[in-house]
Every structure is written in C-alpha cells, then in structure tokens.
Amino acid sequence: MTCKVKIVWDNESDSWYTDADAPLNMVLTSGSFDALVERVRMAAPDMLELNEGYKGPFKLIFEVIREDEMELVS
C-alpha cells in the first residue's frame, strides 16, 4: 500500500501541516519539518488500521510545499 502525504508550510502560523488523503485522512501540525515527518511516521500505522483495517507494510510518499513571499526594497 502507498500513502501520499502533502506537507505544507504556513507562513501565517509559522508551522508545517499535513494534508493527507485517504486512506490516512490525518491532519497534523508542527513548528519543525523533521518533527512533523516523525509524527506522520508514528501515526500512519494506527490511521491505516482505524480507517482501512490494514495492518501490512506500506510506503509513505511525502510531497513538500513551501511558498515564501518577499518584498524587494531598493
């Protein structure tokens, strides 16, 4: 089984959050990218079991999105 997890940077809250589609269906947040990836890794097996009744091996694919706005001053 393969699960895709989108990790997005939110400038307003100064944090990372997940937007995971089925079968994970989880939304997590963290101020640290590495901490968020670890939270996903720890929660994913439980979410797969709760949402799908699945207990086998799985692959996580992370899509990372970070957008920054900058104003150039001369």
Residue pairs with C-beta under 8 A, 6 or more apart in sequence:
1 23
1 48
1 54
1 56
1 57
1 58
1 59
2 58
2 59
2 61
3 20
3 23
3 24
3 44
3 48
3 58
3 59
3 60
3 61
4 20
4 21
4 61
4 63
5 18
5 19
5 20
5 24
5 40
5 60
5 61
5 62
5 63
6 18
6 19
6 20
6 62
6 63
6 64
6 65
7 16
7 17
7 18
7 19
7 33
7 36
7 37
7 40
7 62
7 63
7 64
7 65
8 16
8 17
8 18
8 19
8 64
8 65
8 66
9 15
9 16
9 65
9 66
9 67
9 68
10 16
10 17
11 67
11 68
11 69
13 29
14 31
15 29
15 30
15 31
16 29
16 30
16 31
16 32
16 33
16 36
17 27
17 28
17 29
17 30
17 36
18 26
18 27
18 28
18 29
18 36
18 40
19 27
20 26
20 27
20 40
20 47
22 51
23 47
23 48
23 51
23 52
23 54
24 44
24 47
24 48
24 51
25 47
25 51
26 40
26 43
26 44
26 47
28 36
28 39
28 40
28 43
29 36
30 36
30 39
33 64
37 62
40 60
40 62
41 60
44 58
44 60
45 55
45 58
48 54
48 55
48 58
49 55
